[in-house]
């Protein structure tokens, strides 16, 4: 069988170059006149061997160049263009090998025909044929679907996703939500998809509060793109939104402006704060762990857990009833300032300066956390973030909270969810956690309660079915163990200085340069069983990403959990009459 009789891999586009070294792992191909190769094209060639079956060598184009053959000086280009100097334009493409079948590593023969891989040949070249469960991620440069191996996402052989790129340009959150949509709607999870959950923290604007609303800008070409990926274009069908209470609002109205239906307030009661020892999450900055007053934090937290008793929504400590977080802080500070009680609360070996440093930080938290830790709202009212009792997708809105409060919510919520999964002891159902600004919560330097929880998820979450989808502008500033434990690494548009960091060593040089130019929607995805990161474009979101795009929401999403428990309850002072069920 000759090279021209390869079994339907696609059109011949050139021959293996004979003027550059060809190795089993990389080689150059001369592009035939009238043909072309672009970056990310998939090609295949064959090497005939004596007394053995032929070896098929497939790869991805990772560099392309063109030159004048016959030119000696830079100025010759003008003479050649005028036709006064004979020369020939020759293009060549560098190919990085992705698959050798059978695995007999020999270089391709110079002059061997190189074909553009299509159909089954393309699937074999990119190892898609070995993926028992394939998650569509988007379209390759050739307009054909690109897949993710579900085994490296759901914990079967690996877990966790790390997404890096410039804020506002790299579309990190958009890709994370599209990946979730594809996981839930592609059928790859089988019957487990019904019970699988997603927890999404919304940290910027109110863009993620409309995942259950169809996108009014959805057009026929976008629907066709979804259909090509085997997906129906639509909104997430089952979404629950949680938001913090408004500042100074004694009724606990959710603090959102663009969405007034289907939103619940989340908060913690004073009793929960004390009993669950949540005080360390008030001091959740990485800098805090380097201070000596962390000893005081844990001592005070233990004292509150031991002596605080529930009392009409608030707590009672040593016969003193406390009805708000501010009251609790003031009481703790008073006890620490009293020479007789200081040792009992902070420990006898702690100096006064350390106690005062703790007290100053604690007093500073009153303004930030007062609306989240409550003693004035009914304890029976649903107020906890619990994905097991929520919708398939739970969105926790943080954008109106100051930084300290955001850290508190993220830390406590992840702690409670991870502990719940630990108690369950099984990986199913899966829980996907989407967290942007990961470098803020798990920085490379220092330690904090949130960072410890995230490290726990990164290192043990796979066995418990907790999958972290982390996004950050700079992977170089995220804790190494979290990035290292991410089986899937995704890169969008990068800053030039960031692209030079060793954390992006998995990108070939040409892709590092291209990451500086990538347009929104273009991502480079690296997964363990494909040697070269794949460039893809994912389709425009079929769900609303802002209020101006929001179509009409399904009727079942219009009521909050509070209204579901009490159909006559109206949540939110700004609700319209349509929210009243009669």
Secondary structure, 3 states (H helix, E strand, C coil): CCHHHCCCCCCEEEEECCCCCCCCCEEEEEECCCCCCCCCCEEEEEECCCCCCCEEEEEEEEEEEEEEECCCCCCHHHHHHHCCCCCEEEEEEEEEEEEEECCCCCCCCCCCEEEECCCHHHHHHCCHHHCCCEEEEEECCCCCEEEEEHHHCECCCCECEEEECCCCCCCHHHHHHHHHHHHHHCCCCHHHHHCCEEEEEECCCCHHHHCCEEECCCCHHHHHHHHHCCCCCCCCCCEEEEEEECCCCCCCCECCCCCCCCEEEECEEHHHHHHCCCHHHHHCCCCHHHCCCHHHHHHHHHHHHHHCEEECCEEEECCEEECEHHHHHHHHHHHHHCHHHHHHHHCCCCCHHHHHHHHHHHHHCHHHHCCCEECCCCCCCCCCCCHHHCCCEEEEECCCCCHHHHHHHHHHHHHHHHHHHHHHCCCCCCEEEEECCHHHHCECCCCCHHHHHHHHHHHHHHHHCEEEEEEECCHHHECHHHHHCCCEEEECCCCHHHHCCHHHCCCCHHHHHHHCCCCCCEEEEECCCCCCCEEEECCCCCECCCHHHEEEECHHHCCCHHHHHCCCCCCCCCCCHHHCCC
